């Protein structure tokens, strides 16, 4: 996962209502609704969201704690209806504190892993996978449907791979590209997938783009039109500044919100499937 910087999330918690409104204007769905769609289920998830207590544990491993990260996660989870707290201590001491304060779920992240755990149902939600599905669901909602359409996915890491699999599960064909061709080997000769030989080929294949690289300006102004829709998770934003200036309303992007919300819903669904709630899978 891309390591965020403090500036990437500064003030994010105070802008959640605005972000939610913008998502609804773009997609017809709010943050929680998109996260539920990404999880692929419907049912009494909101009940479980409000019932469970989440302990957010800061971790000092790797490059250390990102200023404001845990508090931003707390704001996002609280916004979608969860009860949560940030532990006063990091690492193992924080885990002990979270359990002793009654947390049924744990959220924690280091340089390599961002995860949410359910201590009772013994399951987890991965940020890369959930971010991919969350932004894929947002793009699907904005497009109305992806069934029978082609979606271009740029980047075959965990986020792009998860999004690509989501699109195919929703009836789309996927053209996928990565500057490291070996990352796309899993999709060769796989039904409904085509591996593009170049960025230009991938961008020419569709007007629906999922930008999951870690590079800037992957999608430029000349790649955009009035019909183009883009989902661009994470940091740095892969859409050029001039393209954003002209077509920004057609780009779905945030550094953390959709990923965290999608993790929360994904975990509730997994817990539900283990008998800890009543939830039905969408057919």
BELNOR-V432018 format. One record per residue. RES is the residue in one small letter. SS is DSSP state (@ for helix, = for strand, . for the rest). PSI is psi in whole degrees, 0 to 359 (none if undefined). BURIAL is 1 if it has 24 or more other ideal C-beta (glycine too) atoms within 12 Angstrom, else 0. Layout:
BEGIN
{{RES & SS & PSI & BURIAL} {RES & SS & PSI & BURIAL}}
END
This chain:
BEGIN
{{x & . & 151 & 1} {x & . & 131 & 1} {x & . & 124 & 1} {x & . & 158 & 1} {x & . & 159 & 0} {x & @ & 321 & 0} {x & @ & 333 & 0} {x & @ & 331 & 1} {x & @ & 5 & 1} {x & . & 125 & 0} {x & . & 2 & 0} {x & @ & 318 & 1} {x & @ & 331 & 1} {x & @ & 348 & 0} {x & @ & 12 & 0} {x & @ & 319 & 1} {x & @ & 318 & 0} {x & @ & 315 & 0} {x & @ & 319 & 1} {x & @ & 317 & 1} {x & @ & 319 & 0} {x & @ & 318 & 1} {x & @ & 318 & 1} {x & @ & 323 & 0} {x & @ & 322 & 0} {x & @ & 320 & 1} {x & @ & 346 & 1} {x & . & 2 & 0} {x & . & 148 & 1} {x & . & 181 & 1} {x & @ & 309 & 1} {x & @ & 323 & 1} {x & @ & 321 & 1} {x & @ & 318 & 1} {x & @ & 321 & 1} {x & @ & 319 & 1} {x & @ & 319 & 1} {x & @ & 324 & 1} {x & @ & 341 & 1} {x & . & 18 & 1} {x & = & 164 & 1} {x & = & 165 & 0} {x & = & 209 & 0} {x & . & 46 & 0} {x & @ & 323 & 1} {x & @ & 326 & 0} {x & @ & 314 & 0} {x & @ & 322 & 1} {x & @ & 318 & 1} {x & @ & 340 & 0} {x & @ & 323 & 0} {x & . & 149 & 1} {x & = & 128 & 1} {x & = & 128 & 1} {x & = & 122 & 1} {x & = & 116 & 1} {x & = & 114 & 1} {x & . & 144 & 1} {x & . & 138 & 1} {x & . & 0 & 0} {x & . & 164 & 0} {x & . & 229 & 0} {x & . & 0 & 0} {x & . & 186 & 0} {x & . & 134 & 1} {x & . & 124 & 1} {x & . & 125 & 0} {x & . & 355 & 1} {x & @ & 307 & 1} {x & @ & 320 & 1} {x & @ & 327 & 1} {x & @ & 317 & 1} {x & @ & 317 & 1} {x & @ & 318 & 1} {x & @ & 318 & 1} {x & @ & 311 & 1} {x & @ & 321 & 1} {x & @ & 321 & 1} {x & @ & 324 & 1} {x & . & 7 & 1} {x & . & 11 & 1} {x & . & 152 & 1} {x & = & 128 & 0} {x & = & 165 & 1} {x & = & 154 & 1} {x & = & 130 & 1} {x & . & 149 & 1} {x & . & 338 & 0} {x & . & 149 & 0} {x & . & 177 & 1} {x & @ & 218 & 0} {x & @ & 321 & 0} {x & @ & 324 & 0} {x & @ & 322 & 1} {x & @ & 315 & 1} {x & @ & 315 & 0} {x & @ & 317 & 0} {x & @ & 315 & 1} {x & @ & 317 & 0} {x & @ & 335 & 0} {x & . & 4 & 0} {x & . & 15 & 0} {x & . & 132 & 1} {x & . & 343 & 1} {x & = & 152 & 1} {x & = & 136 & 1} {x & = & 131 & 1} {x & = & 155 & 1} {x & = & 138 & 1} {x & . & 198 & 0} {x & . & 336 & 0} {x & . & 332 & 0} {x & . & 133 & 0} {x & = & 117 & 1} {x & = & 161 & 1} {x & = & 130 & 1} {x & = & 143 & 1} {x & = & 116 & 1} {x & . & 337 & 1} {x & . & 316 & 1} {x & . & 351 & 1} {x & . & 55 & 0} {x & = & 169 & 1} {x & = & 163 & 1} {x & = & 130 & 1} {x & = & 135 & 1} {x & @ & 318 & 1} {x & @ & 312 & 1} {x & @ & 313 & 1} {x & @ & 325 & 1} {x & @ & 317 & 1} {x & @ & 313 & 1} {x & @ & 323 & 1} {x & @ & 313 & 1} {x & @ & 329 & 1} {x & @ & 318 & 1} {x & @ & 322 & 1} {x & @ & 318 & 1} {x & @ & 320 & 1} {x & @ & 316 & 1} {x & @ & 319 & 1} {x & @ & 321 & 1} {x & @ & 346 & 1} {x & . & 315 & 0} {x & . & 151 & 0} {x & . & 359 & 1} {x & . & 128 & 0} {x & . & 3 & 0} {x & . & 166 & 1} {x & = & 133 & 1} {x & = & 132 & 1} {x & = & 125 & 1} {x & = & 122 & 1} {x & = & 116 & 1} {x & . & 122 & 1} {x & . & 34 & 1} {x & . & 192 & 1} {x & @ & 320 & 1} {x & @ & 309 & 1} {x & @ & 319 & 1} {x & @ & 315 & 1} {x & @ & 318 & 1} {x & @ & 316 & 1} {x & @ & 316 & 1} {x & @ & 324 & 1} {x & @ & 313 & 1} {x & @ & 317 & 1} {x & @ & 322 & 1} {x & @ & 339 & 0} {x & . & 12 & 1} {x & . & 12 & 0} {x & . & 162 & 1} {x & = & 145 & 1} {x & = & 130 & 1} {x & = & 121 & 1} {x & = & 143 & 1} {x & = & 141 & 1} {x & . & 142 & 1} {x & . & 345 & 0} {x & . & 94 & 0} {x & @ & 330 & 0} {x & @ & 335 & 0} {x & @ & 338 & 1} {x & @ & 1 & 1} {x & @ & 330 & 0} {x & @ & 342 & 0} {x & @ & 353 & 1} {x & . & 129 & 0} {x & . & 16 & 0} {x & . & 134 & 0} {x & . & 139 & 0} {x & . & 9 & 1} {x & = & 142 & 1} {x & = & 130 & 1} {x & = & 121 & 1} {x & . & 146 & 1} {x & . & 347 & 0} {x & . & 162 & 0} {x & @ & 318 & 1} {x & @ & 319 & 0} {x & @ & 317 & 0} {x & @ & 316 & 1} {x & @ & 331 & 1} {x & @ & 348 & 0} {x & . & 345 & 1} {x & . & 166 & 1} {x & . & 5 & 1} {x & = & 115 & 1} {x & = & 135 & 1} {x & = & 110 & 1} {x & = & 103 & 1} {x & . & 33 & 1} {x & . & 178 & 1} {x & . & 23 & 1} {x & . & 153 & 1} {x & . & 152 & 0} {x & . & 33 & 0} {x & . & 321 & 1} {x & = & 121 & 1} {x & . & 176 & 1} {x & @ & 321 & 0} {x & @ & 345 & 0} {x & @ & 350 & 1} {x & . & 152 & 1} {x & . & 182 & 0} {x & . & 340 & 0} {x & . & 354 & 0} {x & . & 136 & 1} {x & = & 138 & 1} {x & = & 134 & 1} {x & = & 124 & 1} {x & . & 87 & 1} {x & . & 154 & 1} {x & . & 189 & 1} {x & . & 139 & 1} {x & . & 158 & 1} {x & . & 127 & 1} {x & . & 10 & 1} {x & = & 130 & 1} {x & . & 157 & 1} {x & @ & 322 & 0} {x & @ & 327 & 0} {x & @ & 321 & 1} {x & @ & 322 & 1} {x & @ & 323 & 0} {x & @ & 323 & 0} {x & @ & 22 & 1} {x & @ & 328 & 0} {x & @ & 347 & 0} {x & @ & 5 & 1} {x & = & 125 & 1} {x & = & 119 & 1} {x & . & 139 & 1} {x & . & 158 & 1} {x & . & 339 & 1} {x & . & 330 & 1} {x & @ & 305 & 1} {x & @ & 323 & 1} {x & @ & 313 & 1} {x & @ & 315 & 1} {x & @ & 320 & 1} {x & @ & 325 & 1} {x & @ & 316 & 1} {x & @ & 313 & 1} {x & @ & 320 & 1} {x & @ & 317 & 1} {x & @ & 321 & 1} {x & @ & 322 & 1} {x & @ & 314 & 1} {x & @ & 319 & 1} {x & @ & 321 & 1} {x & @ & 319 & 1} {x & @ & 343 & 1} {x & @ & 10 & 0} {x & @ & 15 & 0} {x & @ & 12 & 1} {x & . & 174 & 1} {x & . & 108 & 0} {x & = & 142 & 1} {x & = & 140 & 0} {x & = & 141 & 0} {x & . & 130 & 0} {x & . & none & 0}}
END
